[in-house]
């Protein structure tokens, strides 16, 4: 739903997934948060999207800021700079 831009349904799914995931599932919860920030971006709240993404990334240990987590954050960054993509 996030990728399709259906922010309402995506946010509902993100919230439910956060409720179901254990607090110790750091990467899962971070990915859900970054996906939610993409919805903020889709909805035009660019500042909120950036702030929440930075907060999510800085809360992670450096070793976790790689792979899929990094890619999702970069996707948001690229969307800010290249909106036609």
PDB file as gemmi writes it, atoms N, CA and C in Angstrom:
CRYST1    1.000    1.000    1.000  90.00  90.00  90.00 P 1                      
ATOM      1  N   UNK A   1       0.820  -1.186   0.000  1.00  0.00           N  
ATOM      2  CA  UNK A   1       0.000   0.000   0.000  1.00  0.00           C  
ATOM      3  C   UNK A   1       0.873   1.263   0.000  1.00  0.00           C  
ATOM      4  N   UNK A   2       2.006   1.184   0.683  1.00  0.00           N  
ATOM      5  CA  UNK A   2       2.904   2.337   0.727  1.00  0.00           C  
ATOM      6  C   UNK A   2       3.374   2.695  -0.670  1.00  0.00           C  
ATOM      7  N   UNK A   3       3.866   1.705  -1.396  1.00  0.00           N  
ATOM      8  CA  UNK A   3       4.395   1.935  -2.738  1.00  0.00           C  
ATOM      9  C   UNK A   3       3.315   2.433  -3.678  1.00  0.00           C  
ATOM     10  N   UNK A   4       2.103   1.994  -3.471  1.00  0.00           N  
ATOM     11  CA  UNK A   4       0.995   2.418  -4.325  1.00  0.00           C  
ATOM     12  C   UNK A   4       0.462   3.797  -3.963  1.00  0.00           C  
ATOM     13  N   UNK A   5       0.926   4.336  -2.840  1.00  0.00           N  
ATOM     14  CA  UNK A   5       0.484   5.665  -2.420  1.00  0.00           C  
ATOM     15  C   UNK A   5      -0.838   5.666  -1.684  1.00  0.00           C  
ATOM     16  N   UNK A   6      -1.310   4.503  -1.268  1.00  0.00           N  
ATOM     17  CA  UNK A   6      -2.553   4.417  -0.502  1.00  0.00           C  
ATOM     18  C   UNK A   6      -2.193   4.588   0.979  1.00  0.00           C  
ATOM     19  N   UNK A   7      -1.950   5.834   1.363  1.00  0.00           N  
ATOM     20  CA  UNK A   7      -1.429   6.142   2.697  1.00  0.00           C  
ATOM     21  C   UNK A   7      -2.350   5.714   3.820  1.00  0.00           C  
ATOM     22  N   UNK A   8      -3.636   5.875   3.637  1.00  0.00           N  
ATOM     23  CA  UNK A   8      -4.567   5.511   4.710  1.00  0.00           C  
ATOM     24  C   UNK A   8      -4.453   4.029   5.030  1.00  0.00           C  
ATOM     25  N   UNK A   9      -4.564   3.194   4.023  1.00  0.00           N  
ATOM     26  CA  UNK A   9      -4.485   1.743   4.253  1.00  0.00           C  
ATOM     27  C   UNK A   9      -3.086   1.322   4.666  1.00  0.00           C  
ATOM     28  N   UNK A  10      -2.073   1.961   4.102  1.00  0.00           N  
ATOM     29  CA  UNK A  10      -0.692   1.637   4.483  1.00  0.00           C  
ATOM     30  C   UNK A  10      -0.455   1.961   5.946  1.00  0.00           C  
ATOM     31  N   UNK A  11      -0.908   3.120   6.391  1.00  0.00           N  
ATOM     32  CA  UNK A  11      -0.721   3.494   7.794  1.00  0.00           C  
ATOM     33  C   UNK A  11      -1.450   2.539   8.737  1.00  0.00           C  
ATOM     34  N   UNK A  12      -2.622   2.088   8.333  1.00  0.00           N  
ATOM     35  CA  UNK A  12      -3.333   1.099   9.145  1.00  0.00           C  
ATOM     36  C   UNK A  12      -2.517  -0.191   9.245  1.00  0.00           C  
ATOM     37  N   UNK A  13      -1.949  -0.612   8.131  1.00  0.00           N  
ATOM     38  CA  UNK A  13      -1.129  -1.819   8.114  1.00  0.00           C  
ATOM     39  C   UNK A  13       0.140  -1.640   8.932  1.00  0.00           C  
ATOM     40  N   UNK A  14       0.771  -0.475   8.813  1.00  0.00           N  
ATOM     41  CA  UNK A  14       1.985  -0.208   9.595  1.00  0.00           C  
ATOM     42  C   UNK A  14       1.678  -0.276  11.089  1.00  0.00           C  
ATOM     43  N   UNK A  15       0.589   0.365  11.474  1.00  0.00           N  
ATOM     44  CA  UNK A  15       0.225   0.391  12.888  1.00  0.00           C  
ATOM     45  C   UNK A  15      -0.050  -1.020  13.407  1.00  0.00           C  
ATOM     46  N   UNK A  16      -0.769  -1.789  12.650  1.00  0.00           N  
ATOM     47  CA  UNK A  16      -1.079  -3.162  13.066  1.00  0.00           C  
ATOM     48  C   UNK A  16       0.196  -3.997  13.156  1.00  0.00           C  
ATOM     49  N   UNK A  17       1.068  -3.839  12.195  1.00  0.00           N  
ATOM     50  CA  UNK A  17       2.330  -4.589  12.206  1.00  0.00           C  
ATOM     51  C   UNK A  17       3.181  -4.200  13.416  1.00  0.00           C  
ATOM     52  N   UNK A  18       3.200  -2.918  13.768  1.00  0.00           N  
ATOM     53  CA  UNK A  18       3.935  -2.489  14.960  1.00  0.00           C  
ATOM     54  C   UNK A  18       3.348  -3.119  16.220  1.00  0.00           C  
ATOM     55  N   UNK A  19       2.022  -3.209  16.266  1.00  0.00           N  
ATOM     56  CA  UNK A  19       1.363  -3.834  17.415  1.00  0.00           C  
ATOM     57  C   UNK A  19       1.748  -5.310  17.539  1.00  0.00           C  
ATOM     58  N   UNK A  20       1.917  -5.976  16.412  1.00  0.00           N  
ATOM     59  CA  UNK A  20       2.211  -7.403  16.405  1.00  0.00           C  
ATOM     60  C   UNK A  20       3.699  -7.725  16.555  1.00  0.00           C  
ATOM     61  N   UNK A  21       4.558  -6.779  16.244  1.00  0.00           N  
ATOM     62  CA  UNK A  21       5.994  -7.068  16.313  1.00  0.00           C  
ATOM     63  C   UNK A  21       6.532  -6.797  17.710  1.00  0.00           C  
ATOM     64  N   UNK A  22       7.425  -7.653  18.121  1.00  0.00           N  
ATOM     65  CA  UNK A  22       8.038  -7.513  19.447  1.00  0.00           C  
ATOM     66  C   UNK A  22       8.932  -6.276  19.473  1.00  0.00           C  
ATOM     67  N   UNK A  23       8.986  -5.591  20.599  1.00  0.00           N  
ATOM     68  CA  UNK A  23       9.852  -4.412  20.721  1.00  0.00           C  
ATOM     69  C   UNK A  23      11.318  -4.706  20.418  1.00  0.00           C  
ATOM     70  N   UNK A  24      11.719  -5.954  20.532  1.00  0.00           N  
ATOM     71  CA  UNK A  24      13.103  -6.326  20.259  1.00  0.00           C  
ATOM     72  C   UNK A  24      13.391  -6.489  18.767  1.00  0.00           C  
ATOM     73  N   UNK A  25      12.365  -6.446  17.947  1.00  0.00           N  
ATOM     74  CA  UNK A  25      12.526  -6.582  16.491  1.00  0.00           C  
ATOM     75  C   UNK A  25      12.911  -5.235  15.894  1.00  0.00           C  
ATOM     76  N   UNK A  26      14.097  -4.804  16.203  1.00  0.00           N  
ATOM     77  CA  UNK A  26      14.576  -3.464  15.872  1.00  0.00           C  
ATOM     78  C   UNK A  26      14.490  -3.152  14.384  1.00  0.00           C  
ATOM     79  N   UNK A  27      15.022  -4.017  13.561  1.00  0.00           N  
ATOM     80  CA  UNK A  27      15.023  -3.732  12.121  1.00  0.00           C  
ATOM     81  C   UNK A  27      13.608  -3.728  11.548  1.00  0.00           C  
ATOM     82  N   UNK A  28      12.797  -4.668  11.955  1.00  0.00           N  
ATOM     83  CA  UNK A  28      11.418  -4.720  11.474  1.00  0.00           C  
ATOM     84  C   UNK A  28      10.681  -3.436  11.826  1.00  0.00           C  
ATOM     85  N   UNK A  29      10.810  -3.012  13.057  1.00  0.00           N  
ATOM     86  CA  UNK A  29      10.113  -1.813  13.516  1.00  0.00           C  
ATOM     87  C   UNK A  29      10.661  -0.566  12.823  1.00  0.00           C  
ATOM     88  N   UNK A  30      11.950  -0.538  12.560  1.00  0.00           N  
ATOM     89  CA  UNK A  30      12.535   0.597  11.841  1.00  0.00           C  
ATOM     90  C   UNK A  30      12.032   0.642  10.401  1.00  0.00           C  
ATOM     91  N   UNK A  31      11.975  -0.506   9.756  1.00  0.00           N  
ATOM     92  CA  UNK A  31      11.448  -0.549   8.388  1.00  0.00           C  
ATOM     93  C   UNK A  31       9.995  -0.091   8.340  1.00  0.00           C  
ATOM     94  N   UNK A  32       9.219  -0.497   9.300  1.00  0.00           N  
ATOM     95  CA  UNK A  32       7.819  -0.050   9.358  1.00  0.00           C  
ATOM     96  C   UNK A  32       7.745   1.465   9.546  1.00  0.00           C  
ATOM     97  N   UNK A  33       8.602   1.991  10.382  1.00  0.00           N  
ATOM     98  CA  UNK A  33       8.623   3.438  10.608  1.00  0.00           C  
ATOM     99  C   UNK A  33       9.023   4.177   9.336  1.00  0.00           C  
ATOM    100  N   UNK A  34      10.043   3.687   8.657  1.00  0.00           N  
ATOM    101  CA  UNK A  34      10.474   4.339   7.411  1.00  0.00           C  
ATOM    102  C   UNK A  34       9.383   4.246   6.356  1.00  0.00           C  
ATOM    103  N   UNK A  35       8.699   3.119   6.275  1.00  0.00           N  
ATOM    104  CA  UNK A  35       7.574   3.019   5.338  1.00  0.00           C  
ATOM    105  C   UNK A  35       6.490   4.038   5.684  1.00  0.00           C  
ATOM    106  N   UNK A  36       6.231   4.224   6.961  1.00  0.00           N  
ATOM    107  CA  UNK A  36       5.238   5.223   7.377  1.00  0.00           C  
ATOM    108  C   UNK A  36       5.685   6.626   7.000  1.00  0.00           C  
ATOM    109  N   UNK A  37       6.995   6.878   7.049  1.00  0.00           N  
ATOM    110  CA  UNK A  37       7.470   8.204   6.655  1.00  0.00           C  
ATOM    111  C   UNK A  37       7.265   8.425   5.159  1.00  0.00           C  
ATOM    112  N   UNK A  38       7.342   7.348   4.393  1.00  0.00           N  
ATOM    113  CA  UNK A  38       7.066   7.473   2.959  1.00  0.00           C  
ATOM    114  C   UNK A  38       5.622   7.924   2.741  1.00  0.00           C  
ATOM    115  N   UNK A  39       4.728   7.466   3.589  1.00  0.00           N  
ATOM    116  CA  UNK A  39       3.333   7.909   3.500  1.00  0.00           C  
ATOM    117  C   UNK A  39       3.227   9.396   3.828  1.00  0.00           C  
ATOM    118  N   UNK A  40       3.964   9.839   4.818  1.00  0.00           N  
ATOM    119  CA  UNK A  40       3.975  11.272   5.131  1.00  0.00           C  
ATOM    120  C   UNK A  40       4.441  12.059   3.919  1.00  0.00           C  
ATOM    121  N   UNK A  41       5.465  11.556   3.267  1.00  0.00           N  
ATOM    122  CA  UNK A  41       5.963  12.222   2.056  1.00  0.00           C  
ATOM    123  C   UNK A  41       4.890  12.239   0.967  1.00  0.00           C  
ATOM    124  N   UNK A  42       4.243  11.092   0.732  1.00  0.00           N  
ATOM    125  CA  UNK A  42       3.173  11.024  -0.279  1.00  0.00           C  
ATOM    126  C   UNK A  42       2.066  12.028   0.033  1.00  0.00           C  
ATOM    127  N   UNK A  43       1.824  12.254   1.317  1.00  0.00           N  
ATOM    128  CA  UNK A  43       0.762  13.168   1.739  1.00  0.00           C  
ATOM    129  C   UNK A  43       1.211  14.628   1.756  1.00  0.00           C  
ATOM    130  N   UNK A  44       2.455  14.880   1.379  1.00  0.00           N  
ATOM    131  CA  UNK A  44       2.942  16.249   1.286  1.00  0.00           C  
ATOM    132  C   UNK A  44       3.629  16.782   2.530  1.00  0.00           C  
ATOM    133  N   UNK A  45       3.765  15.964   3.562  1.00  0.00           N  
ATOM    134  CA  UNK A  45       4.424  16.417   4.786  1.00  0.00           C  
ATOM    135  C   UNK A  45       5.888  15.999   4.740  1.00  0.00           C  
ATOM    136  N   UNK A  46       6.640  16.706   3.927  1.00  0.00           N  
ATOM    137  CA  UNK A  46       8.035  16.356   3.667  1.00  0.00           C  
ATOM    138  C   UNK A  46       8.892  16.532   4.915  1.00  0.00           C  
ATOM    139  N   UNK A  47       8.673  17.613   5.641  1.00  0.00           N  
ATOM    140  CA  UNK A  47       9.475  17.848   6.848  1.00  0.00           C  
ATOM    141  C   UNK A  47       9.283  16.723   7.861  1.00  0.00           C  
ATOM    142  N   UNK A  48       8.049  16.330   8.078  1.00  0.00           N  
ATOM    143  CA  UNK A  48       7.756  15.238   9.020  1.00  0.00           C  
ATOM    144  C   UNK A  48       8.404  13.937   8.541  1.00  0.00           C  
ATOM    145  N   UNK A  49       8.329  13.670   7.251  1.00  0.00           N  
ATOM    146  CA  UNK A  49       8.929  12.455   6.701  1.00  0.00           C  
ATOM    147  C   UNK A  49      10.429  12.438   6.958  1.00  0.00           C  
ATOM    148  N   UNK A  50      11.072  13.558   6.732  1.00  0.00           N  
ATOM    149  CA  UNK A  50      12.521  13.631   6.948  1.00  0.00           C  
ATOM    150  C   UNK A  50      12.875  13.489   8.419  1.00  0.00           C  
ATOM    151  N   UNK A  51      12.169  14.190   9.267  1.00  0.00           N  
ATOM    152  CA  UNK A  51      12.464  14.131  10.706  1.00  0.00           C  
ATOM    153  C   UNK A  51      12.296  12.716  11.257  1.00  0.00           C  
ATOM    154  N   UNK A  52      11.211  12.052  10.881  1.00  0.00           N  
ATOM    155  CA  UNK A  52      10.964  10.700  11.395  1.00  0.00           C  
ATOM    156  C   UNK A  52      11.966   9.694  10.850  1.00  0.00           C  
ATOM    157  N   UNK A  53      12.376   9.874   9.590  1.00  0.00           N  
ATOM    158  CA  UNK A  53      13.371   8.965   9.016  1.00  0.00           C  
ATOM    159  C   UNK A  53      14.715   9.135   9.708  1.00  0.00           C  
ATOM    160  N   UNK A  54      15.127  10.373   9.898  1.00  0.00           N  
ATOM    161  CA  UNK A  54      16.396  10.629  10.587  1.00  0.00           C  
ATOM    162  C   UNK A  54      16.338  10.071  12.009  1.00  0.00           C  
ATOM    163  N   UNK A  55      15.232  10.282  12.696  1.00  0.00           N  
ATOM    164  CA  UNK A  55      15.090   9.763  14.063  1.00  0.00           C  
ATOM    165  C   UNK A  55      15.165   8.234  14.078  1.00  0.00           C  
ATOM    166  N   UNK A  56      14.517   7.596  13.124  1.00  0.00           N  
ATOM    167  CA  UNK A  56      14.539   6.136  13.067  1.00  0.00           C  
ATOM    168  C   UNK A  56      15.953   5.623  12.800  1.00  0.00           C  
ATOM    169  N   UNK A  57      16.653   6.266  11.895  1.00  0.00           N  
ATOM    170  CA  UNK A  57      18.012   5.828  11.567  1.00  0.00           C  
ATOM    171  C   UNK A  57      18.990   6.079  12.701  1.00  0.00           C  
ATOM    172  N   UNK A  58      18.898   7.228  13.320  1.00  0.00           N  
ATOM    173  CA  UNK A  58      19.850   7.536  14.388  1.00  0.00           C  
ATOM    174  C   UNK A  58      19.593   6.712  15.640  1.00  0.00           C  
ATOM    175  N   UNK A  59      18.404   6.191  15.786  1.00  0.00           N  
ATOM    176  CA  UNK A  59      18.103   5.329  16.929  1.00  0.00           C  
ATOM    177  C   UNK A  59      18.705   3.930  16.765  1.00  0.00           C  
ATOM    178  N   UNK A  60      19.067   3.599  15.553  1.00  0.00           N  
ATOM    179  CA  UNK A  60      19.647   2.279  15.272  1.00  0.00           C  
ATOM    180  C   UNK A  60      21.147   2.279  15.523  1.00  0.00           C  
ATOM    181  N   UNK A  61      21.674   1.148  15.979  1.00  0.00           N  
ATOM    182  CA  UNK A  61      23.133   1.011  16.007  1.00  0.00           C  
ATOM    183  C   UNK A  61      23.659   1.091  14.566  1.00  0.00           C  
ATOM    184  N   UNK A  62      24.851   1.607  14.398  1.00  0.00           N  
ATOM    185  CA  UNK A  62      25.423   1.810  13.062  1.00  0.00           C  
ATOM    186  C   UNK A  62      25.420   0.534  12.218  1.00  0.00           C  
ATOM    187  N   UNK A  63      25.639  -0.611  12.839  1.00  0.00           N  
ATOM    188  CA  UNK A  63      25.673  -1.880  12.096  1.00  0.00           C  
ATOM    189  C   UNK A  63      24.339  -2.233  11.462  1.00  0.00           C  
ATOM    190  N   UNK A  64      23.266  -1.641  11.921  1.00  0.00           N  
ATOM    191  CA  UNK A  64      21.932  -1.915  11.391  1.00  0.00           C  
ATOM    192  C   UNK A  64      21.532  -0.937  10.282  1.00  0.00           C  
ATOM    193  N   UNK A  65      22.326   0.071  10.029  1.00  0.00           N  
ATOM    194  CA  UNK A  65      21.996   1.086   9.021  1.00  0.00           C  
ATOM    195  C   UNK A  65      22.530   0.683   7.647  1.00  0.00           C  
ATOM    196  N   UNK A  66      22.306  -0.546   7.281  1.00  0.00           N  
ATOM    197  CA  UNK A  66      22.790  -1.090   6.013  1.00  0.00           C  
ATOM    198  C   UNK A  66      21.645  -1.813   5.314  1.00  0.00           C  
ATOM    199  N   UNK A  67      21.952  -2.359   4.179  1.00  0.00           N  
ATOM    200  CA  UNK A  67      20.997  -3.210   3.475  1.00  0.00           C  
ATOM    201  C   UNK A  67      19.655  -2.564   3.233  1.00  0.00           C  
ATOM    202  N   UNK A  68      18.619  -3.292   3.583  1.00  0.00           N  
ATOM    203  CA  UNK A  68      17.259  -2.856   3.304  1.00  0.00           C  
ATOM    204  C   UNK A  68      16.895  -1.565   4.040  1.00  0.00           C  
ATOM    205  N   UNK A  69      17.351  -1.428   5.267  1.00  0.00           N  
ATOM    206  CA  UNK A  69      17.059  -0.198   6.024  1.00  0.00           C  
ATOM    207  C   UNK A  69      17.652   1.000   5.293  1.00  0.00           C  
ATOM    208  N   UNK A  70      18.892   0.883   4.895  1.00  0.00           N  
ATOM    209  CA  UNK A  70      19.558   1.974   4.171  1.00  0.00           C  
ATOM    210  C   UNK A  70      18.849   2.255   2.848  1.00  0.00           C  
ATOM    211  N   UNK A  71      18.489   1.191   2.144  1.00  0.00           N  
ATOM    212  CA  UNK A  71      17.833   1.361   0.840  1.00  0.00           C  
ATOM    213  C   UNK A  71      16.502   2.103   0.975  1.00  0.00           C  
ATOM    214  N   UNK A  72      15.710   1.756   1.993  1.00  0.00           N  
ATOM    215  CA  UNK A  72      14.426   2.425   2.180  1.00  0.00           C  
ATOM    216  C   UNK A  72      14.620   3.905   2.495  1.00  0.00           C  
ATOM    217  N   UNK A  73      15.613   4.220   3.319  1.00  0.00           N  
ATOM    218  CA  UNK A  73      15.896   5.621   3.630  1.00  0.00           C  
ATOM    219  C   UNK A  73      16.377   6.351   2.378  1.00  0.00           C  
ATOM    220  N   UNK A  74      17.211   5.700   1.585  1.00  0.00           N  
ATOM    221  CA  UNK A  74      17.675   6.313   0.340  1.00  0.00           C  
ATOM    222  C   UNK A  74      16.528   6.512  -0.647  1.00  0.00           C  
ATOM    223  N   UNK A  75      15.578   5.591  -0.666  1.00  0.00           N  
ATOM    224  CA  UNK A  75      14.411   5.763  -1.547  1.00  0.00           C  
ATOM    225  C   UNK A  75      13.670   7.053  -1.217  1.00  0.00           C  
ATOM    226  N   UNK A  76      13.498   7.316   0.069  1.00  0.00           N  
ATOM    227  CA  UNK A  76      12.839   8.554   0.467  1.00  0.00           C  
ATOM    228  C   UNK A  76      13.685   9.751   0.058  1.00  0.00           C  
ATOM    229  N   UNK A  77      14.971   9.689   0.336  1.00  0.00           N  
ATOM    230  CA  UNK A  77      15.878  10.778  -0.029  1.00  0.00           C  
ATOM    231  C   UNK A  77      15.809  11.060  -1.528  1.00  0.00           C  
ATOM    232  N   UNK A  78      15.859  10.016  -2.340  1.00  0.00           N  
ATOM    233  CA  UNK A  78      15.800  10.185  -3.784  1.00  0.00           C  
ATOM    234  C   UNK A  78      14.456  10.743  -4.229  1.00  0.00           C  
ATOM    235  N   UNK A  79      13.398  10.355  -3.572  1.00  0.00           N  
ATOM    236  CA  UNK A  79      12.069  10.883  -3.920  1.00  0.00           C  
ATOM    237  C   UNK A  79      11.995  12.388  -3.646  1.00  0.00           C  
ATOM    238  N   UNK A  80      12.734  12.847  -2.657  1.00  0.00           N  
ATOM    239  CA  UNK A  80      12.755  14.280  -2.356  1.00  0.00           C  
ATOM    240  C   UNK A  80      13.476  15.061  -3.440  1.00  0.00           C  
ATOM    241  N   UNK A  81      14.507  14.465  -3.992  1.00  0.00           N  
ATOM    242  CA  UNK A  81      15.326  15.150  -4.987  1.00  0.00           C  
ATOM    243  C   UNK A  81      14.901  14.899  -6.422  1.00  0.00           C  
ATOM    244  N   UNK A  82      14.241  13.803  -6.653  1.00  0.00           N  
ATOM    245  CA  UNK A  82      13.817  13.439  -8.001  1.00  0.00           C  
ATOM    246  C   UNK A  82      12.348  13.036  -7.963  1.00  0.00           C  
ATOM    247  N   UNK A  83      11.438  14.000  -7.742  1.00  0.00           N  
ATOM    248  CA  UNK A  83      10.026  13.641  -7.549  1.00  0.00           C  
ATOM    249  C   UNK A  83       9.370  12.945  -8.730  1.00  0.00           C  
ATOM    250  N   UNK A  84       9.920  13.059  -9.924  1.00  0.00           N  
ATOM    251  CA  UNK A  84       9.282  12.419 -11.071  1.00  0.00           C  
ATOM    252  C   UNK A  84       9.592  10.928 -11.162  1.00  0.00           C  
ATOM    253  N   UNK A  85      10.480  10.434 -10.313  1.00  0.00           N  
ATOM    254  CA  UNK A  85      10.825   9.004 -10.345  1.00  0.00           C  
ATOM    255  C   UNK A  85       9.715   8.143  -9.828  1.00  0.00           C  
TER     256      UNK A  85                                                      
END                                                                             
